[in-house]
Amino acid sequence: MAKKERAAKKPLPRAGLLTKVVILALLAAIGWQLYSLRDQVESARAERDRYAAQVEEQQRENDALKADIAEGVTPEKIEEIARDELGLVTPGEYVIYDTSN
């Protein structure tokens, strides 16, 4: 039993200078990795927010299209499409083209 007590009471050897330098270098490397991960997380959050805005815009567009489909074909809708896509002009209406661009 006395041997076990003496073995348990032996002091641990002190760490040398090289060991301390290696540990410090490892801590610095880990700190740098954490810093770069923080930047990656911030950029991922910004990208997620951009995608969320795109999804929201697309959802609004889909809802508008669903409403148009549910409404069916109306003369007003036909005229709107003809004006926007085909350039329909009614009699007495003037069209001004901006050629400055």
Order of alpha helices (4+ residues) and beta strands (2+ residues): alpha-alpha-alpha
